[in-house]
Amino acid sequence: MIFKRVGEERPYPEHGLKPKDWSSLPPRQVRLDQLVTTKGTLDLNALLDEDSTFYGDLFAHVVEWRGEMFLEDGLHRALRAALQQRLVLHARVLVVD
C-alpha cells in the first residue's frame, strides 16, 4: 500500500494557513506510508501534467495532528513519487495541537 490510509476529508481543525504562508515552513522528508490522504480521488490530468507544480509550491503540504500525518495538498506529487518507486516525499509539515 502506498499510503497509511486513504481519507475523504480533513479531520483536523482549521489551521488558518494561507497557501503563501506554507513557504515559511522548511521542507523535510516524509515517508509515503505514514501519510493519510484527505482526498479519495485525483484528476489524472493533474497527475500527468508536466507543469503541475509551475504555479504552486514545489513541496507537498502535510498537517500533523494527533500523531498522524495528513496530506492536505500534493496528492499528485505523492503519487508521482510512488510511481517512481520512491518511499519518501519532500513536504512542508505543519504541526497542529
Accessible surface in RSA format (square Angstrom, percent):
REM  Atomic radii and reference values for relative SASA: ProtOr
REM  Chains: A
REM  Algorithm: Lee & Richards
REM  Probe-radius: 1.40
REM  Slices: 20
REM RES _ NUM      All-atoms   Total-Side   Main-Chain    Non-polar    All polar
REM                ABS   REL    ABS   REL    ABS   REL    ABS   REL    ABS   REL
RES MET A   1   183.05  94.8  99.74  66.0  83.30 198.3  83.96  71.4  99.08 131.3
RES ILE A   2    75.66  43.1  65.40  48.7  10.25  24.7  71.41  51.4   4.24  11.5
RES PHE A   3    14.77   7.4  11.39   7.1   3.39   8.8  11.39   6.9   3.39   9.7
RES LYS A   4   104.75  51.1  78.73  48.3  26.02  61.9  54.48  49.0  50.27  53.5
RES ARG A   5   107.84  45.3 106.90  54.5   0.94   2.2  56.86  77.7  50.98  30.9
RES VAL A   6    78.01  51.3  55.48  50.2  22.53  54.3  55.48  48.2  22.53  61.1
RES GLY A   7    15.35  18.9   0.00   N/A  15.35  18.9  15.35  42.1   0.00   0.0
RES GLU A   8   134.37  77.1 108.80  82.3  25.57  60.9  58.95 114.0  75.42  61.6
RES GLU A   9   126.64  72.7 117.99  89.3   8.64  20.6  40.83  79.0  85.81  70.1
RES ARG A  10   128.83  54.1 106.99  54.5  21.84  52.0  30.67  41.9  98.16  59.5
RES PRO A  11    64.16  46.8  37.33  34.0  26.83  97.5  45.23  37.3  18.92 117.6
RES TYR A  12    14.10   6.6   3.31   1.9  10.79  28.1   3.45   2.6  10.65  13.1
RES PRO A  13    66.12  48.2  53.48  48.8  12.64  45.9  65.75  54.3   0.37   2.3
RES GLU A  14   147.49  84.7 112.75  85.3  34.73  82.7  65.14 126.0  82.35  67.2
RES HIS A  15    42.03  23.0  10.74   7.5  31.29  80.0  15.78  16.3  26.25  30.5
RES GLY A  16    49.99  61.6   0.00   N/A  49.99  61.6  33.38  91.6  16.60  37.2
RES LEU A  17    51.43  28.6  37.02  26.5  14.41  36.2  37.04  26.0  14.39  38.7
RES LYS A  18   124.71  60.8 123.02  75.5   1.69   4.0  79.08  71.2  45.63  48.6
RES PRO A  19   114.75  83.6 104.23  95.0  10.52  38.2 106.32  87.8   8.42  52.3
RES LYS A  20   159.18  77.7 141.24  86.7  17.94  42.7  94.88  85.4  64.30  68.5
RES ASP A  21    50.63  35.5  44.88  44.7   5.76  13.6  15.51  36.5  35.13  35.0
RES TRP A  22     4.55   1.8   4.55   2.2   0.00   0.0   0.24   0.1   4.32   7.0
RES SER A  23    77.60  65.6  58.36  77.9  19.24  44.3  35.61  75.8  41.99  58.8
RES SER A  24    94.42  79.8  59.04  78.8  35.38  81.5  54.10 115.2  40.32  56.5
RES LEU A  25    36.48  20.3  36.29  26.0   0.20   0.5  36.48  25.6   0.01   0.0
RES PRO A  26   104.50  76.2  93.70  85.4  10.80  39.3  99.35  82.0   5.15  32.0
RES PRO A  27    55.38  40.4  35.63  32.5  19.75  71.8  35.67  29.5  19.71 122.5
RES ARG A  28   110.83  46.5 104.37  53.2   6.46  15.4  53.16  72.7  57.67  35.0
RES GLN A  29   109.21  61.1  86.39  63.1  22.83  54.3  22.51  47.9  86.70  65.8
RES VAL A  30     3.61   2.4   0.91   0.8   2.71   6.5   3.61   3.1   0.00   0.0
RES ARG A  31   100.53  42.2  99.47  50.7   1.07   2.5  37.05  50.6  63.48  38.5
RES LEU A  32     7.43   4.1   7.43   5.3   0.00   0.0   7.43   5.2   0.00   0.0
RES ASP A  33    64.91  45.5  53.67  53.4  11.24  26.6  26.12  61.5  38.78  38.7
RES GLN A  34    86.71  48.5  82.67  60.4   4.03   9.6  25.25  53.7  61.46  46.6
RES LEU A  35     0.00   0.0   0.00   0.0   0.00   0.0   0.00   0.0   0.00   0.0
RES VAL A  36     3.11   2.0   3.11   2.8   0.00   0.0   3.11   2.7   0.00   0.0
RES THR A  37     3.19   2.3   2.91   2.9   0.28   0.7   2.91   3.9   0.28   0.4
RES THR A  38     8.41   6.0   1.45   1.5   6.95  16.6   0.42   0.6   7.99  12.1
RES LYS A  39    98.91  48.3  93.48  57.4   5.43  12.9  56.61  51.0  42.30  45.1
RES GLY A  40    32.23  39.7   0.00   N/A  32.23  39.7   1.72   4.7  30.51  68.3
RES THR A  41   115.46  82.1 103.79 105.2  11.67  27.8  77.17 103.6  38.29  57.9
RES LEU A  42    57.30  31.9  24.98  17.9  32.32  81.2  30.23  21.2  27.07  72.8
RES ASP A  43    89.63  62.8  74.44  74.1  15.19  35.9  37.93  89.3  51.70  51.6
RES LEU A  44   111.38  62.0 107.67  77.0   3.71   9.3 108.05  75.9   3.32   8.9
RES ASN A  45   114.36  78.9 109.59 105.9   4.77  11.5  25.76  62.0  88.59  85.6
RES ALA A  46    35.97  33.1  29.14  45.0   6.82  15.5  35.62  50.2   0.35   0.9
RES LEU A  47    17.96  10.0  15.89  11.4   2.08   5.2  15.89  11.2   2.08   5.6
RES LEU A  48   119.83  66.7  97.17  69.5  22.66  57.0 100.55  70.6  19.28  51.9
RES ASP A  49    68.73  48.1  60.48  60.2   8.25  19.5  18.17  42.8  50.57  50.4
RES GLU A  50   166.12  95.4 136.16 103.0  29.96  71.3  55.26 106.9 110.86  90.5
RES ASP A  51    96.04  67.3  88.38  88.0   7.66  18.1  16.54  38.9  79.50  79.3
RES SER A  52    30.02  25.4   4.31   5.8  25.71  59.2  10.86  23.1  19.16  26.8
RES THR A  53    30.80  21.9  29.37  29.8   1.43   3.4   7.91  10.6  22.89  34.6
RES PHE A  54   142.88  71.5 113.55  70.3  29.33  76.3 121.44  73.6  21.44  61.4
RES TYR A  55   201.76  94.2 164.00  93.3  37.76  98.3 128.58  96.6  73.18  90.2
RES GLY A  56    45.31  55.9   0.00   N/A  45.31  55.9  30.28  83.1  15.02  33.6
RES ASP A  57    36.20  25.4  18.30  18.2  17.90  42.3  22.09  52.0  14.11  14.1
RES LEU A  58   125.19  69.7 108.13  77.4  17.06  42.9 108.13  75.9  17.06  45.9
RES PHE A  59    51.54  25.8  51.40  31.8   0.14   0.4  51.48  31.2   0.06   0.2
RES ALA A  60     0.00   0.0   0.00   0.0   0.00   0.0   0.00   0.0   0.00   0.0
RES HIS A  61    11.20   6.1  11.20   7.8   0.00   0.0   7.11   7.3   4.09   4.8
RES VAL A  62     0.00   0.0   0.00   0.0   0.00   0.0   0.00   0.0   0.00   0.0
RES VAL A  63     0.00   0.0   0.00   0.0   0.00   0.0   0.00   0.0   0.00   0.0
RES GLU A  64    49.82  28.6  49.26  37.3   0.57   1.3   4.12   8.0  45.70  37.3
RES TRP A  65    33.14  13.3  31.74  15.4   1.40   3.3  28.15  15.0   5.00   8.1
RES ARG A  66   196.51  82.5 154.00  78.5  42.51 101.2  65.73  89.8 130.78  79.3
RES GLY A  67    69.74  86.0   0.00   N/A  69.74  86.0  33.74  92.6  36.00  80.6
RES GLU A  68    39.94  22.9  38.33  29.0   1.61   3.8  16.18  31.3  23.76  19.4
RES MET A  69    20.38  10.6  20.01  13.2   0.37   0.9   8.33   7.1  12.05  16.0
RES PHE A  70     5.71   2.9   5.71   3.5   0.00   0.0   5.71   3.5   0.00   0.0
RES LEU A  71     4.22   2.3   0.91   0.7   3.30   8.3   0.91   0.6   3.30   8.9
RES GLU A  72    14.65   8.4  12.50   9.5   2.15   5.1   0.75   1.4  13.90  11.4
RES ASP A  73    55.52  38.9  54.03  53.8   1.50   3.5  14.45  34.0  41.08  41.0
RES GLY A  74     1.34   1.7   0.00   N/A   1.34   1.7   0.00   0.0   1.34   3.0
RES LEU A  75    18.17  10.1  16.18  11.6   2.00   5.0  16.18  11.4   2.00   5.4
RES HIS A  76    25.54  14.0  25.52  17.7   0.01   0.0  17.29  17.8   8.25   9.6
RES ARG A  77    23.15   9.7  19.53  10.0   3.62   8.6  14.78  20.2   8.37   5.1
RES ALA A  78     0.00   0.0   0.00   0.0   0.00   0.0   0.00   0.0   0.00   0.0
RES LEU A  79    38.26  21.3  38.23  27.4   0.03   0.1  38.23  26.9   0.03   0.1
RES ARG A  80    65.19  27.4  65.19  33.2   0.00   0.0  37.14  50.8  28.06  17.0
RES ALA A  81     0.00   0.0   0.00   0.0   0.00   0.0   0.00   0.0   0.00   0.0
RES ALA A  82    20.22  18.6   5.84   9.0  14.38  32.7   7.85  11.1  12.37  32.8
RES LEU A  83   127.74  71.1 100.07  71.6  27.67  69.6 103.43  72.6  24.31  65.4
RES GLN A  84   106.62  59.6  80.94  59.2  25.68  61.1  38.56  82.1  68.06  51.6
RES GLN A  85   163.22  91.3 134.98  98.7  28.23  67.2  44.01  93.7 119.21  90.4
RES ARG A  86   106.72  44.8  99.30  50.6   7.41  17.7  55.42  75.7  51.30  31.1
RES LEU A  87   121.20  67.5 115.16  82.4   6.04  15.2 115.92  81.4   5.28  14.2
RES VAL A  88    42.71  28.1  42.10  38.1   0.61   1.5  42.10  36.6   0.61   1.7
RES LEU A  89    10.15   5.7  10.03   7.2   0.12   0.3  10.15   7.1   0.00   0.0
RES HIS A  90    82.44  45.1  79.13  55.0   3.31   8.5  50.48  52.0  31.96  37.2
RES ALA A  91     0.00   0.0   0.00   0.0   0.00   0.0   0.00   0.0   0.00   0.0
RES ARG A  92    26.66  11.2  26.66  13.6   0.00   0.0   0.00   0.0  26.66  16.2
RES VAL A  93    14.76   9.7   1.23   1.1  13.53  32.6   1.23   1.1  13.53  36.7
RES LEU A  94    28.77  16.0  28.39  20.3   0.38   0.9  28.77  20.2   0.00   0.0
RES VAL A  95    93.21  61.3  70.90  64.2  22.31  53.8  70.90  61.6  22.31  60.5
RES VAL A  96    24.58  16.2  16.54  15.0   8.04  19.4  19.60  17.0   4.99  13.5
RES ASP A  97   164.84 115.5 112.82 112.3  52.02 123.0  66.25 155.9  98.59  98.3
END  Absolute sums over single chains surface
CHAIN  1 A     6318.7       5046.1       1272.6       3507.7       2811.0
END  Absolute sums over all chains
TOTAL          6318.7       5046.1       1272.6       3507.7       2811.0
